[in-house]
Amino acid sequence: MNLKQSLIENNSILLNQKASDWKAAIKIGTDLLEKSGAIEPRYYTNIVDKIEEMGPYIILAPGLAMPHARPEEGVIKTSFALVTLTEPVVFDGEDEPVSVLITLAGSDSDKHMQGLMEITQVLDDPDSETGVDLDKIRRCTTAEEVLAVIDQALA
C-alpha cells in the first residue's frame, strides 16, 4: 500500500495538532491507525519503549520523525499516518525539535523499507541543506493539500 492510498483509506491525516511532549505527539498518529484497524494498541507502547531504550531512532531529518516499531509488535496491516504540530516537540537527548510525524506500520520488513523510501521521495529536496523540504507539508491546512503535495512529489 502506498502512502497516499493509506492516508486516504485510514483517514489518517491530522494537521496543526497540539502535543504536550513527544509521547503525546506519537500517540496522535498511532490513535489514527488504531481507530482505522491498522494497528493494535500495543504498537504505540512498543514505539515508546524502543525510543526510551535506544534513543530517538525515529528522527529521519531535522523536524521530521517516523514513529515505527517492528511488524510483530502490533501491526495488522501496512499503513501510514501523517501529523503536523503547531508547536514542535523535543525528544530526550535531541536538540532539533520535531513538527512533522509520519507514523509507519509496516506488515513486514519489505513494506517497512518501501514506506521509508516513499516518505523520503515525497519530502526530497536536493536544494535544502538537509535534503528534506518539510515546509511543503507544514504549509498544508487540509488533507487535500497534503495529498496534492504527495501527488506532485511522485509525479
SERO-4910 file (N, C-alpha, C, O; in steps of 0.05 Angstrom, whole numbers):
BEGIN
 pado doro    nc1    nc2    nc3   cac1   cac2   cac3    cc1    cc2    cc3    oc1    oc2    oc3
  Met    A     17    -24      0      0      0      0     18     25      0     37     26     15
  Asn    A     11     44    -17     28     68    -18     18     89      2     -3     87     14
  Leu    A     35    109      6     30    130     26      3    143     22    -13    145     41
  Lys    A     -2    153     -2    -27    168     -7    -52    150     -3    -70    158     11
  Gln    A    -51    127    -14    -73    108    -12    -79    102     18   -102    101     26
  Ser    A    -58     97     33    -61     91     62    -73    115     77    -91    111     93
  Leu    A    -63    139     72    -73    162     86   -103    167     80   -118    175     98
  Ile    A   -112    161     55   -140    164     48   -156    142     61   -176    147     75
  Glu    A   -148    117     57   -164     94     68   -166     94     98   -187     87    109
  Asn    A   -145    103    112   -145    103    141   -154    130    153   -155    133    177
  Asn    A   -161    149    135   -168    176    145   -148    185    166   -156    193    188
  Ser    A   -123    184    159   -101    187    178    -83    211    174    -59    209    176
  Ile    A    -95    234    169    -80    259    167    -93    278    188   -117    283    188
  Leu    A    -76    288    206    -85    309    225    -64    331    224    -40    327    229
  Leu    A    -73    356    218    -55    378    216    -58    398    239    -79    400    251
  Asn    A    -36    412    245    -36    433    265    -46    424    292    -64    436    305
  Gln    A    -36    401    301    -43    390    327    -26    400    349     -4    411    344
  Lys    A    -36    398    374    -21    406    397    -13    381    413    -30    363    417
  Ala    A     12    379    421     21    356    437     39    367    460     55    384    455
  Ser    A     35    356    483     50    365    507     79    356    506     96    370    517
  Asp    A     84    333    493    111    323    491    112    303    468     93    298    454
  Trp    A    136    291    465    140    272    442    122    248    444    112    238    423
  Lys    A    116    238    468     99    215    471     70    221    462     58    205    448
  Ala    A     61    245    469     34    254    461     33    258    431     12    252    418
  Ala    A     54    268    419     55    272    390     53    245    375     39    242    356
  Ile    A     68    225    385     67    198    373     39    186    376     29    173    358
  Lys    A     27    191    399      1    179    405    -21    189    385    -39    174    378
  Ile    A    -19    214    376    -38    225    357    -38    207    332    -60    199    322
  Gly    A    -15    201    321    -13    184    297    -21    156    301    -36    144    285
  Thr    A    -12    144    324    -20    116    329    -49    113    335    -62     93    328
  Asp    A    -61    133    347    -91    133    352   -106    132    326   -126    118    323
  Leu    A    -97    147    306   -110    147    280   -109    119    268   -128    109    257
  Leu    A    -85    106    269    -82     79    257    -97     58    273   -107     39    262
  Glu    A    -98     61    299   -113     42    316   -143     44    310   -156     24    307
  Lys    A   -153     69    307   -181     73    301   -188     61    274   -211     51    270
  Ser    A   -170     61    255   -175     50    228   -172     20    227   -179      7    207
  Gly    A   -162      8    249   -159    -21    249   -132    -30    238   -129    -54    233
  Ala    A   -114    -12    234    -88    -19    221    -68    -30    241    -50    -45    234
  Ile    A    -70    -21    267    -51    -30    288    -66    -37    313    -89    -29    317
  Glu    A    -53    -52    330    -63    -58    357    -53    -36    376    -33    -22    370
  Pro    A    -67    -32    399    -58    -12    418    -29    -15    427    -16      5    433
  Arg    A    -19    -39    428      8    -44    438     29    -32    419     52    -29    427
  Tyr    A     22    -26    394     42    -15    376     53     12    387     77     17    386
  Tyr    A     35     29    398     44     54    410     64     49    432     85     61    434
  Thr    A     57     31    450     74     25    473    101     14    464    121     22    476
  Asn    A    101     -2    444    126    -13    433    144      9    422    168      9    425
  Ile    A    132     29    408    148     51    397    160     67    420    184     72    419
  Val    A    144     74    440    155     90    462    177     75    477    197     86    484
  Asp    A    172     49    482    192     32    497    218     32    481    239     34    494
  Lys    A    217     29    455    241     28    439    256     54    439    281     55    441
  Ile    A    242     77    438    255    103    439    268    107    466    290    117    467
  Glu    A    254     99    487    266    102    514    291     84    517    309     91    532
  Glu    A    291     62    504    313     43    505    337     52    488    360     51    496
  Met    A    331     60    463    351     64    442    356     93    436    375     99    421
  Gly    A    340    111    446    342    139    438    323    144    414    311    125    404
  Pro    A    322    169    405    303    176    384    311    167    355    316    184    338
  Tyr    A    312    141    351    320    130    325    300    137    303    306    133    280
  Ile    A    277    147    311    256    152    292    259    179    278    244    185    259
  Ile    A    279    196    287    283    222    274    299    217    248    321    208    248
  Leu    A    286    224    225    298    220    199    314    244    189    334    241    176
  Ala    A    305    267    197    317    292    188    308    314    208    289    310    223
  Pro    A    322    337    208    313    358    227    283    364    222    275    371    200
  Gly    A    268    362    244    240    369    242    221    346    235    197    349    237
  Leu    A    233    323    227    217    300    217    222    275    233    245    267    236
  Ala    A    201    262    242    203    236    255    185    216    242    163    223    232
  Met    A    194    191    242    177    170    231    174    149    253    188    129    254
  Pro    A    154    153    271    149    133    291    142    106    279    125    104    261
  His    A    156     85    289    151     58    279    163     38    298    181     44    313
  Ala    A    153     14    297    165     -9    312    165    -33    292    159    -30    269
  Arg    A    171    -56    303    173    -79    286    145    -90    278    126    -85    293
  Pro    A    142   -103    255    116   -113    247    102   -130    268     78   -128    271
  Glu    A    117   -147    281    105   -165    301     97   -151    327     87   -164    345
  Glu    A    102   -125    329     96   -111    353     70    -96    352     66    -75    365
  Gly    A     51   -107    336     24    -96    336     13    -86    309     -8    -73    308
  Val    A     27    -92    287     18    -84    261     -3   -104    250      3   -128    250
  Ile    A    -26    -94    242    -46   -111    230    -44   -109    199    -45   -130    185
  Lys    A    -41    -85    189    -37    -81    160    -19    -57    156    -18    -38    173
  Thr    A     -4    -57    134     14    -35    128     -2     -9    125    -23     -8    111
  Ser    A      7     12    139     -8     37    138     10     60    147     31     56    159
  Phe    A      0     84    141     14    109    149     -5    128    162    -29    127    157
  Ala    A      5    145    179    -10    168    189      9    192    188     33    190    193
  Leu    A     -2    216    181     14    240    179      2    261    198    -22    267    198
  Val    A     20    271    216     12    291    236     31    315    235     55    311    234
  Thr    A     20    339    234     36    363    238     29    376    264      6    375    273
  Leu    A     49    389    277     45    401    303     47    431    301     64    442    286
  Thr    A     30    446    316     32    475    316     57    483    331     71    503    324
  Glu    A     64    469    353     88    474    368    105    448    367     96    427    376
  Pro    A    130    450    357    146    426    356    152    413    383    151    427    404
  Val    A    158    388    384    165    374    408    195    366    406    206    363    384
  Val    A    208    363    429    236    356    430    238    328    443    227    323    464
  Phe    A    253    311    430    258    284    441    281    286    460    300    302    457
  Asp    A    281    269    481    302    268    500    329    263    486    331    245    470
  Gly    A    348    280    492    375    277    481    378    289    453    399    287    441
  Glu    A    358    303    444    359    316    417    357    346    420    343    356    438
  Asp    A    370    360    403    368    390    402    347    399    383    333    419    388
  Glu    A    344    384    361    326    392    339    297    385    345    291    361    348
  Pro    A    279    405    346    251    398    351    238    386    327    247    390    304
  Val    A    217    370    331    203    356    310    174    367    308    160    371    328
  Ser    A    166    373    283    139    384    279    123    367    259     99    372    255
  Val    A    136    349    245    122    331    226    128    302    234    151    294    236
  Leu    A    107    287    238    110    258    245     94    242    225     70    246    220
  Ile    A    108    223    212     95    205    194     98    177    206    119    164    205
  Thr    A     76    167    218     76    141    231     75    120    210     58    121    192
  Leu    A     92    100    212     93     78    193     88     52    209    101     46    229
  Ala    A     68     37    199     64     10    208     68     -8    185     51    -11    167
  Gly    A     91    -22    184     97    -40    162     91    -68    170    100    -78    191
  Ser    A     76    -83    153     68   -110    160     91   -130    156     89   -152    167
  Asp    A    112   -122    142    136   -138    141    160   -120    134    156    -96    128
  Ser    A    184   -130    134    207   -113    131    208   -101    103    218    -78     99
  Asp    A    198   -115     82    198   -103     55    179    -79     54    186    -58     43
  Lys    A    155    -82     66    136    -60     66    147    -36     82    143    -13     75
  His    A    161    -42    103    174    -22    120    194     -6    103    193     19    104
  Met    A    211    -19     88    231     -6     72    217     10     49    226     32     43
  Gln    A    197     -1     37    182     13     16    170     39     26    171     60     14
  Gly    A    159     37     50    147     61     63    168     82     68    163    106     62
  Leu    A    190     74     78    212     93     84    221    107     58    226    131     58
  Met    A    224     91     37    233    103     11    213    122      0    220    143    -11
  Glu    A    187    115      3    166    133     -8    165    160      8    163    181     -5
  Ile    A    167    158     34    168    183     50    192    200     42    189    224     39
  Thr    A    215    188     39    239    202     31    235    216      4    243    238      0
  Gln    A    222    201    -15    217    212    -42    198    236    -41    202    256    -54
  Val    A    177    235    -25    157    256    -23    170    281    -11    164    303    -20
  Leu    A    188    278      8    199    301     22    226    310     11    238    328     21
  Asp    A    236    296     -9    262    301    -20    264    330    -31    247    339    -46
  Asp    A    286    343    -24    292    370    -35    322    373    -37    336    379    -17
  Pro    A    333    368    -61    362    369    -64    374    397    -58    398    400    -53
  Asp    A    357    418    -59    367    445    -54    369    452    -25    381    472    -17
  Ser    A    357    435     -8    357    440     21    382    428     33    393    408     24
  Glu    A    392    441     54    415    432     69    411    403     79    430    387     78
  Thr    A    387    398     88    382    371    100    372    351     79    369    328     84
  Gly    A    366    361     54    356    344     34    326    339     36    314    324     20
  Val    A    313    352     55    285    348     60    270    375     61    281    394     73
  Asp    A    247    377     49    231    402     49    206    397     65    185    389     54
  Leu    A    207    401     91    183    397    108    163    419    105    140    415    112
  Asp    A    172    442     95    153    464     93    130    458     73    108    468     76
  Lys    A    136    440     54    115    431     36     91    420     51     68    425     45
  Ile    A     97    405     72     77    392     88     67    412    110     43    413    114
  Arg    A     85    426    122     77    445    143     57    466    134     40    475    149
  Arg    A     60    475    109     43    496     98     14    486     92     -4    502     89
  Cys    A     11    460     91    -16    449     85    -35    454    108    -28    452    132
  Thr    A    -60    461    100    -80    466    121   -103    446    118   -121    445    136
  Thr    A   -103    430     97   -124    409     93   -111    383     84    -89    383     74
  Ala    A   -125    361     89   -116    335     80   -113    335     49    -94    323     39
  Glu    A   -130    349     35   -129    350      6   -103    363     -3    -91    354    -23
  Glu    A    -94    384     11    -68    396      4    -45    377      9    -26    377     -8
  Val    A    -46    362     30    -25    342     35    -24    322     12     -3    315      2
  Leu    A    -47    312      4    -48    292    -18    -38    304    -44    -26    290    -60
  Ala    A    -43    330    -49    -33    343    -73     -2    345    -72     11    342    -92
  Val    A      9    351    -48     38    351    -45     50    324    -52     70    322    -66
  Ile    A     37    303    -42     46    276    -48     45    270    -78     64    259    -89
  Asp    A     22    277    -90     19    273   -119     41    287   -135     53    276   -153
  Gln    A     46    312   -127     66    328   -141     94    316   -138    109    315   -157
  Ala    A    100    306   -114    127    295   -109    131    269   -124    154    263   -132
  Leu    A    110    254   -128    112    227   -140    107    228   -170    108    207   -183
  Ala    A    100    252   -181     93    254   -209    118    250   -227    116    251   -251
***
